[in-house]
Amino acid sequence: MKVYNTLTKRKEEFEPLVPGKVSMYVCGPTVYNYIHIGNARPMIVFDTARRYMEHKGYEVNFVSNFTDVDDKIIAKAIEEGVSAQEISERYIAECKKDMAAMNVKPATTHPQATQEIAGMLEMIEDLIEKGYAYNVNGTVYFRTRKFKEYGKLSHKNLDDLRSGNRSLLVTGEDQKEDPLDFVLWKPKKEGEPFWESSWSEGRPGWHIECSVMAKKYLGEEIDIHAGGEDLIFPHHENEIAQSECCNGKPFAKYWLHNGFLNIDNRKMSKSLGNFFTVREISEKYDLQVLRMFMLSAHYRSPLNFSAELMEASKNSLERIRNAVSNLKHLLEKAPAGEMTAEETALLPELESFETKFDAAMDDDFNTADAVSAIFELVRFANTSVNETSTAAFVQAVSDKIVKLADVLGLIVVTEEEMLDEEIEKLIEERQAARKARDFKRADAIRDELLEKGIILEDTREGVKWKRA
């Protein structure tokens, strides 16, 4: 399996530090509002990478944090007249709902920055003792130039940053030894949440949070650190500097970054009126459609979000689901017994689709080609399975589609696919409710069936039903 490493700017053979085990840290959202579709991209693509590594037999320790202390959270809390904690806890809960709807697996650990302050104080103290950090009036800064490899991830030169990119410099230059030094700890402002430290009552800088959480839950050296490409500089660059100066060893072996998400070929922003939350998308689409859309391009490529592409993703997902649904109906009537000689002869072709799928995913998680392999498998199912196929063959084909879709986190066995006996049972219950003049319950059952794609017709001969 090869992965593209931002650190070396090339694809490398993936070899974990401990054979059979993968330690993976993915930067999570800052929780001050509902997550937007830009947040959703790293969630989906790195969840898929994790699923594939598990499919390959790796035991993955997957850590993704919540940044729950931040200027935006504080601003939202002041606006609503509540505590910052109330804001962050509310939106962590909402984020988890959206993640579940996108079929993003919960992380092995979801640490929250505010619960890891003790570790941050310890790391900052260590950096001061080693001469990599200094305190000025309660603010602690990191000496960027003292870390000789600074810029190795973003491939930026310190002197170029100093002269040509003043917009990248951190504020507060007047009291810093060097304008490029960045904050590890800052004193509180009036009305802000704070923690006690030997330098000041204050709170941590953003970068130190991830360094500490990765170290605590994964160790001083980890296999994979991932996130959006907007985090390469300064966030991930600063994480490397802090962690490697503190721990005295490489921080992460492989750095993976997803490309930007544009909306109708323009950068997503509230000012342009093209800013969408995942929750808003869920009002128009099953969020499995959003997942399908995200997987339709390579994770490192820029991705353009549009209504047309979402409709195309919806149709693509329905093609796979329809194939699985057809196989399910064929299975109900299929003759039992062993596969025929003709069916057995088709098994190598059936296996070839998984081989193609794995080859695509082994090439830096190429989900676009992996999805294509599933579509080839769907065509095979539509042309090779019919009313005369044995149950064993139908089941084998169905299982293969479901298995590969599941590696991508795509749910293709839908709840709407109710068994005939489940439908009949609900119809009987509805008839009993009508007889008892419990029309509210009778209507509720009709609505429930309708939601699952079952249309009822009350006729003289009794209730008839059909799938939508």
C-alpha positions, -999 to 999 in steps of 0.1 A, spaced: 0 0 0 14 34 -10 5 68 5 14 103 -6 35 119 21 33 157 22 66 157 41 86 140 13 63 151 -16 61 116 -30 43 83 -27 59 59 -2 53 23 7 33 23 39 51 6 67 38 12 102 61 16 132 46 -15 148 37 -43 124 0 -48 121 -9 -17 141 -16 19 129 -16 50 150 -35 78 132 -43 114 143 -68 135 124 -74 172 133 -110 176 142 -133 207 140 -135 237 162 -170 234 177 -188 267 177 -215 259 151 -228 231 130 -200 215 109 -199 226 72 -192 205 42 -155 216 42 -152 199 77 -170 169 62 -143 161 36 -115 151 59 -139 133 82 -152 112 53 -119 106 34 -98 97 65 -126 75 79 -125 57 46 -87 54 48 -91 39 83 -118 15 71 -95 3 43 -66 -3 67 -89 -23 89 -101 -42 58 -64 -50 52 -61 -64 87 -45 -35 105 -56 -26 141 -61 11 138 -59 35 168 -77 65 154 -77 97 173 -96 128 163 -99 158 186 -125 185 192 -111 220 196 -134 232 224 -117 265 235 -111 291 208 -119 328 200 -149 318 178 -164 296 206 -159 325 231 -175 350 207 -205 327 202 -209 323 239 -208 360 245 -233 365 217 -257 340 233 -250 350 269 -239 314 279 -206 298 288 -181 287 263 -184 251 276 -222 252 269 -215 262 233 -188 236 227 -207 207 243 -238 216 223 -219 215 190 -199 184 198 -232 166 203 -245 180 170 -213 172 152 -215 136 164 -251 134 150 -238 146 116 -209 122 116 -232 93 124 -255 103 95 -224 104 72 -215 69 85 -182 82 99 -171 57 126 -165 72 161 -128 76 167 -110 52 191 -107 84 212 -122 118 207 -102 140 231 -113 176 239 -87 203 243 -101 216 276 -97 182 292 -60 180 284 -47 213 298 -24 195 323 -5 178 295 -2 212 277 13 229 308 37 200 311 49 202 274 52 240 275 73 238 308 95 212 291 100 234 260 110 264 283 135 242 302 150 230 269 154 266 257 128 263 229 102 286 245 102 318 266 77 338 287 70 375 281 45 390 305 25 358 308 26 349 271 48 320 262 63 319 227 81 291 208 115 300 194 108 291 158 144 296 145 158 273 172 142 243 155 165 240 125 141 219 104 112 244 107 94 245 73 102 209 63 65 200 59 52 231 41 86 234 23 87 271 33 119 290 40 120 310 72 137 340 57 111 341 28 84 340 54 100 368 73 104 391 43 76 382 19 47 369 38 40 393 66 3 382 66 15 348 79 32 363 109 16 360 143 6 392 160 23 407 190 56 413 173 67 440 196 73 417 226 86 386 207 123 378 201 114 371 165 83 379 145 80 343 134 77 329 170 43 316 178 21 314 209 21 284 232 2 301 261 -17 334 263 -31 353 292 -69 356 295 -89 386 285 -119 398 305 -148 373 304 -128 345 288 -124 310 302 -89 304 318 -67 280 336 -40 285 362 -3 283 351 30 295 364 31 322 337 -4 336 338 -41 328 342 -48 320 305 -53 293 279 -32 273 254 -24 283 218 -41 262 192 -10 243 180 1 229 213 -33 212 218 -29 187 190 7 179 199 -3 170 234 -34 150 225 -15 130 198 13 123 223 -11 112 251 -33 89 231 -9 76 204 27 81 217 57 104 210 60 90 174 30 82 153 23 66 119 -1 90 102 -11 126 109 -39 139 86 -61 169 80 -71 194 54 -43 210 33 -51 244 48 -36 230 81 -2 223 66 10 258 75 12 270 102 -7 244 123 10 212 113 43 229 108 41 242 144 30 208 157 61 192 143 83 219 158 68 216 193 66 178 193 100 171 180 118 196 202 99 182 233 102 145 225 135 144 207 122 121 179 102 124 146 66 133 153 47 115 124 61 92 97 34 100 71 15 133 66 -18 131 46 -37 161 35 -70 164 16 -76 190 -11 -99 220 -9 -136 219 -14 -150 247 -37 -187 255 -42 -197 260 -79 -160 267 -86 -157 293 -60 -141 292 -25 -168 285 2 -174 316 23 -203 332 42 -198 365 24 -204 348 -10 -235 332 3 -223 297 -7 -216 283 28 -234 251 35 -236 231 67 -239 193 67 -272 197 84 -285 219 56 -274 193 30 -292 166 50 -325 185 45 -322 178 7 -302 146 6 -295 114 25 -260 121 38 -248 89 22 -251 109 -11 -227 135 4 -203 106 12 -206 92 -23 -199 127 -37 -168 131 -15 -154 97 -26 -160 104 -63 -127 123 -65 -92 115 -52 -88 129 -17 -58 151 -26 -76 167 -56 -96 199 -53 -133 190 -53 -161 212 -66 -195 209 -49 -226 216 -70 -262 206 -73 -255 187 -105 -227 167 -90 -248 159 -59 -276 146 -82 -251 125 -101 -238 111 -68 -274 104 -57 -280 84 -90 -247 65 -86 -256 55 -50 -291 44 -62 -276 22 -89 -256 3 -63 -286 1 -40 -309 -11 -67 -285 -39 -77 -284 -50 -40 -322 -47 -38 -327 -68 -70 -304 -95 -57 -323 -96 -24 -356 -102 -43 -339 -129 -65 -326 -145 -33 -361 -149 -19 -371 -171 -48 -337 -187 -57 -334 -225 -57 -313 -238 -28 -283 -261 -33 -247 -258 -45 -237 -234 -74 -239 -248 -109 -207 -254 -129 -214 -223 -149 -217 -202 -118 -185 -217 -103 -168 -207 -135 -178 -171 -129 -163 -169 -94 -128 -158 -106 -144 -129 -124 -164 -121 -92 -131 -121 -72 -114 -99 -98 -136 -69 -88 -122 -70 -52 -87 -73 -66 -93 -41 -87 -109 -24 -57 -79 -32 -35 -54 -21 -62 -71 13 -64 -72 17 -26 -36 5 -23 -26 34 -46 -29 63 -20 -66 55 -13 -79 62 -48 -116 60 -40 -127 72 -74 -112 41 -90 -125 19 -61 -160 32 -68 -155 23 -105 -146 -13 -95 -179 -15 -76 -198 -2 -106 -182 -30 -127 -193 -55 -101 -229 -40 -103 -228 -45 -141 -217 -81 -135 -245 -86 -110 -271 -72 -134 -260 -94 -163 -249 -126 -146 -276 -131 -120 -312 -140 -129 -343 -160 -118 -325 -193 -125 -294 -185 -104 -288 -205 -72 -292 -189 -38 -255 -196 -31 -244 -176 -62 -269 -147 -56 -257 -145 -20 -220 -145 -31 -225 -116 -55 -246 -96 -31 -221 -101 -3 -193 -89 -25 -211 -56 -33 -220 -50 3 -185 -58 15 -167 -34 -8 -193 -7 -3 -189 -11 34 -151 -5 31 -160 29 16 -185 35 44 -214 34 19 -246 19 32 -262 0 3 -286 -23 22 -312 3 30 -338 2 57 -364 7 31 -357 -28 19 -382 -44 43 -389 -80 40 -423 -90 27 -433 -106 60 -424 -73 79 -447 -54 55 -476 -79 59 -472 -77 97 -475 -39 97 -505 -40 73 -522 -65 97 -514 -41 126 -529 -12 106 -561 -32 99 -565 -40 136 -559 -3 145 -586 7 120 -610 -19 134 -604 -5 169 -610 30 154 -574 40 163 -571 60 132 -540 79 145 -521 46 147 -534 34 114 -522 66 97 -488 64 114 -483 29 101 -492 41 65 -468 70 68 -440 47 82 -445 23 52 -445 52 28 -412 65 42 -398 30 35 -410 32 -1 -441 10 4 -474 23 -11 -507 10 2 -540 7 -18 -572 0 0 -594 -20 -24 -626 -40 -21 -605 -72 -20 -584 -58 9 -552 -39 12 -527 -42 -16 -492 -29 -15 -463 -22 -39 -428 -8 -37 -424 27 -49 
